[in-house]
Amino acid sequence: MNSTKGEIHIRRLEPHDDRSGFRSGNIELDRFFQRYAGQNQFRHHIGTTYVAFQGDCIIGFVTVSSGEMVAEDLPKALRGRLPAYPLPILRVARLAVDERFQGHGVGRLLLRAMLELALEMRDRAGCTGVVVDAKSDAVDFYSGLGFKVIEVVSGMLGDRPEPVVMFLPIRGIEAAMVERG
């Protein structure tokens, strides 16, 4: 997948990409990107990271994986006529933008590329929507893009603050893409 906006290019992480200088201001996200994103993608095959480049500098990243959820986890308004068995989703596990580029639309550009990926998944293998594990300070960002908070079983992360799980159904993605062209 290649997305371009001006001089910003988005593509899959490659083994030779230098991640050492990336700083988002969130030490957990930086540590994941620098130490584990490559392992998860190239060795364990449990997630794929996409990077936003400007010139030869990584300015943002998003890590996604396929997943499933059951319709009962969704609010009634989003559930519709979805069947009771596990439903395929695209999960946005992590998204971060380098401090020097925050507030310039890089996060939105990365997320838009993942929404396009969800539409591609829908056509190739099935996808009912995108689930994001939002940090508490990112809930407003995702809400502004149409994601709705969903309740899930909590207490699985121990001492760490739990993410807010949010969902955007595939029909919402389709509508957003048509509106924005």
JOSUL-V466979 format. One record per residue. N is the residue number from 0. SS is DSSP state (H for helix, E for strand, - for the rest). PSI is psi in whole degrees, -180 to 180 (* if undefined). Layout:
N&SS&PSI  N&SS&PSI
//
This chain:
0&-&126  1&-&123  2&E&142  3&E&138  4&E&106  5&-&-122  6&-&8  7&E&129  8&E&141  9&E&132  10&E&170  11&E&147  12&-&139  13&-&152  14&-&-32  15&-&-4  16&-&133  17&-&111  18&-&-2  19&-&-29  20&-&1  21&-&129  22&-&113  23&-&-15  24&-&-7  25&-&108  26&H&-35  27&H&-44  28&H&-41  29&H&-45  30&H&-45  31&H&-50  32&H&-45  33&H&-36  34&H&-36  35&H&-22  36&H&-45  37&H&-45  38&H&-48  39&H&-36  40&H&-48  41&H&-29  42&H&-48  43&-&-21  44&-&44  45&-&-4  46&-&158  47&E&135  48&E&133  49&E&141  50&E&145  51&E&128  52&E&144  53&E&116  54&-&-125  55&-&18  56&E&129  57&E&123  58&E&-7  59&E&163  60&E&158  61&E&135  62&E&131  63&E&160  64&E&161  65&E&158  66&E&-169  67&E&158  68&E&166  69&-&148  70&H&-31  71&H&-20  72&H&-14  73&-&148  74&-&149  75&H&-38  76&H&-29  77&H&-18  78&H&-43  79&-&-134  80&-&31  81&-&142  82&-&165  83&-&-8  84&-&168  85&-&136  86&E&137  87&E&138  88&E&166  89&E&127  90&E&124  91&E&108  92&E&-39  93&E&143  94&E&131  95&E&151  96&E&138  97&-&141  98&H&-36  99&H&-15  100&H&6  101&-&142  102&-&9  103&-&14  104&-&7  105&H&-42  106&H&-43  107&H&-40  108&H&-44  109&H&-45  110&H&-41  111&H&-40  112&H&-36  113&H&-32  114&H&-38  115&H&-39  116&H&-40  117&H&-40  118&H&-38  119&H&-43  120&H&-42  121&H&-45  122&H&-30  123&H&-40  124&-&-9  125&-&134  126&-&124  127&-&-10  128&E&-173  129&E&132  130&E&136  131&E&139  132&E&88  133&E&135  134&-&152  135&H&-33  136&H&-2  137&H&-1  138&H&-43  139&H&-39  140&H&-51  141&H&-37  142&H&-40  143&-&-17  144&-&6  145&-&-2  146&-&144  147&E&141  148&E&136  149&-&146  150&-&135  151&-&168  152&-&130  153&-&180  154&-&13  155&-&-12  156&-&5  157&-&-125  158&-&-22  159&-&148  160&-&138  161&-&146  162&-&159  163&E&120  164&E&128  165&E&153  166&E&140  167&E&114  168&E&155  169&H&-34  170&H&-33  171&H&-36  172&H&-45  173&H&-47  174&H&-43  175&H&-40  176&H&-36  177&H&-44  178&H&-43  179&H&-13  180&-&*
//
